Amino acid sequence: MTPCVASFFDPATCTISHVIHEGRGGACAIVDSVLDYDAGSGRISTASADSIVAFVRGNDLQVQWLLETHVHADHISAAHYLRHHLGGAICIGAGIRDVRAAFDHTFNIAALNRQEDRGFDRLLVDDEIFHIGRLKVRALHVPGHTPADMAYLVEDAAAFVGDTLFMPDVGTSRCDFPGGDARQLYQSIQRLLALPAATMLYLCHDYPPAGRGPAWACTVAQQRADNIHVRAGIDADSFHAMRTRRDRTLSLPALMLPSIQLNIRAGDLPPAQGNGIRYLQIPLDTF
């Protein structure tokens, strides 16, 4: 069975969310949703997520899964909001435990008095099989960008790869977050590029160069031939040297501090304090 895919581009964060479904009236999964956040005002809004809600309801789809490819550092997940409105189980790779450990001191996670896996309904391991209705999905552990990165291979026809790859003219993701590793990323990418050439790869972000609009899908063959960082013929040492050198020049993502502390608990917002206001923590002199 061929999966149907509807994609939603968020221009504020250059994020693409995907709805994988069987067709009208069938089961679906939502991958890498976005909760809108205005850093200047601290306001949360739901326009991006609501467009997905409208699509799901308009097509009579039943949400089974809310899938996260990793703990995002550049946008806040809307998984909790979508679960409240549409149902479904929130899933991420079991490597979330390593990510939480890496940021435990930074955000004083233990002091939040939350269970370790709070917010997530299921932690997936490498090669685990699950289904979206009749669609077979295999979870692939593809670490390197972060320890928790997972790709989701649907019916051996389409893989949802998160930040592991970008469009061929953009390349690959950074590896300088805690637990990131450029050599590990290279091996993870090779695993994806070993899929059949016609396999469609659906990406989580696009930062298009001048002259083209946003794009988020290409074939394995296109990545093998044209990816500026890992096309055929580029070895692990060359990739590691390039990626390490490039990462040294990058600034932290603008929404990293709010995103990480919410996404390690699946976008679950902190409880209101005694005055009825929710607060995020901004660690000073840490990064």
N, C-alpha and C positions, 0 to 999 in steps of 0.2 A: 504494500500500500504506500502510495506517495504522500508525504506530509504536505499540508497547506501551510503557508507562512504569511503572516501579515506583520509588517515592520513599522515602527513609529520612531521618528527622529526628533530628538530634543535639541534644538539649536543652542540653548543656553549652556549645555554641558557637552555637546557633540556626541551624545549617547544615543544608541539605537536599542530599543526594546523590541522583542519579537514575541508574537503569539503563534505557537505551533498547534495546529488543529487538524482534525479529521475531515472537516467540511461542515457546512451548516448543520446545527443540531448535534454535533459530536463533542467529544472530549477535547480539552486543550491544556496547554501549559504556557505560562508567561515567563519569559526570560529577561532578567536584568531591567526591571522596572525603575522608574524615576519618580521621586518625590521632589517637587519644586521647592527650592530654598533660596531666599534673597539674603545674601550675607550682610548687606548694609542695614537692613531693618530687623533681621532675625525672624522673618516671617516664613512660615511653611504654607504652601498651597498645593493644589492637587490637579491642576489642569492637565498635566501630562498623563497622570494615572487615570483621570476621568475619561480621556480619549480611549484608553484601553477598555475601561468599563463599558463605554458606549459600544465599542466594537463587539465585545464578548456578548453583551445582552442583545445587540442588534442581530447577531447571528445565532442566537439560542445555543451558545456554547456552554459547556460545563467545565469549570476550572478544576483540574485535578492537582496541578503542581504549580508552584511559584518558585522558579529555579534561579539561583544566583550562581554566576560563573566564578565569582571570587568576592572578597571584601573590597568593594570599590573605594578609591580614595578621591574620586572626582565628582561623585554625585551621591545623593542619599537614596537608598532603596525605598520603594513604595510597597514592598511585599506585605508589611503588616496592614497597611491601608487596604490593599487589594484583597487580602484574606478576609478582612472584616466585611467587605462588600460583595465578594464573589466566592469565597470559600477557597479550598485548596490547601495543600501542605507546602510549607516553606522548606526548601532544601538547599544545601550547600555542601561542598566537599568537607570531609572529616578534618582536613588541614586547617579549618577554622580554629581548632584548638591551638595550633602553633601561632597563628596570627594573634589570637587573644593573649597568648603568653608574651609575645613580642611587645605588645602595647599595654600590658598589665600595669607596669610602673608608670608609664606616661599618663594614662588616664585614671590611675588609681582604681582599677576595675574591681578589685576585691572589696573596696569600700562601698561599692554600689549594692552589695549584698544580693547579687543575682546568681542564679544557677548558671553553670558554665555554658550550657547550650541554650539558654533562655532565648526565645524568639524563633528558634529553628525547630521544625518538626522532625526533620530527618537529616542525618549526616551521611553523605554518600562516599563510598570507597571505590577505588579504581576497578574498572570492568564490571561494576554492579549494573544489573539489568532491571529496568522498570518499564512501565507502559503508559502511554497516553491513549486511553481507549485501546484500540487495536494496533497502535503504532508502537513498535519496539524501540526503546532508547537504551543506549549503553553510555555510562558515565566514564569519561577518560580523565585520569589525573594528569594534568599538564602544568606542573609547577615551574617556577622560574621568575615570572613577574611577581607572584607571591606564592607562599607555600600552599595555599588553598585552591589554586586555580583548577577548575574542572571544565572540560568541554563535553557537550552532549551530542552524541551521534545518533541520529534518528533514522531508522530503517536503512542504515548504511548508504543513505542518499544525501543527507544534509547534516553538517556539524555546526554547532553553535559554540564558538571558540573563545568568547569573551575578549580579553585584551592580549591573548597569546599571539595573535597576528592582527595587523592592520591591512588596509588595501595595499596592493603591491607597490604603488608609488609613494606610500608613506612608510612601510616597513614593519617594525616590531615595537613592542612596548618596553618601557624602562624596567630595570632590574635592581634599582637601588633602594627599594623599600625594605624594611626589616624582613629577613628571610628570603629575599630575592637573590637570584643567582643566574648570571648570564649563561654559563655553561649548561645549567639545568634547563633554561629556556630553550637553548639551541636543540637539546635532545627532545624536549616536548614538541617543538615545531617539526622536527624530523618525523616524529610519530604521526603528526597530522598530515604531513606531506607524503607519507607512505600510504595514505588512503587512496582509493582509486581516483584516477585523474579527473573524472567527471563529477566527483563529490562536490557539492556546493558547501562553501564555508560562509557562515553568517557571523558578522563581526559586531562588537559592542560599541566601537567608537570609529569615527572618521574625522580626520583633520585635513580636508582636501587642499592640495596645492592650488595656486591661482589657475583659473581656467576650467575647472570642473566643479560641479556641485557635489553634495554629499552622496556617498555610495557605501554599501555595507554587505555586498555579496559578490563572491567570485568563486571560481573553481580551484581545486587543488592544482590543476595544470597551469592556470594563470599564475598562482603563487610560485610554483617551481620555476617558471620561466622568467618572471618579471619582478619578484620582490626585491627591492633595492638592498635589503639587508641579508636575506637568506636564500636567494635564488640558487639553483643548481650550480655547483662549483665553488661555493663559499664554504670553507671548512670551519670547524668549531673554534680553532684558535683565532682566525680572522674575525669571526663574529664576536667572540669575547672581547677582543681588543677594541673593535669598533663600538660595541655596546657600552663598555666600561668608560671609554673616552667620551662618548656622547652623554652618558648619564651624568657625568661630572658637570656638564654645562646646564642642566635642567633645574629650574626652580620647583619648589613644592607645588602640587596642584592647589588652586585657589580655595577649593572646598575640602581640603584634606582633613582638617581638624574636626569640623562637624561630621563629615562623612564617616571617618573611621570609627569614631566613638558610637555612632548610631548603627552602622552596618555590621559591627561585630555582634550586634544583637538583632540583626535582620530588619533594621529600620524601626525597631520598637522605640518610640519616643520616651524620654525619661519621665517619671511621674512628676506631677506638679508639687511644688513645695507648699509650705503653710500659707503662703500668700496667693496660691492659685496659679502661679506662673511656673512654667517649665524652664529649665536652664541647661545649656551646654557648658562644657568645661573648655577653656582655652589655656593650655599649658604654656607658661612663659619661659623663654630662654632655653628651650628644649631642642628645637630643630635648627 
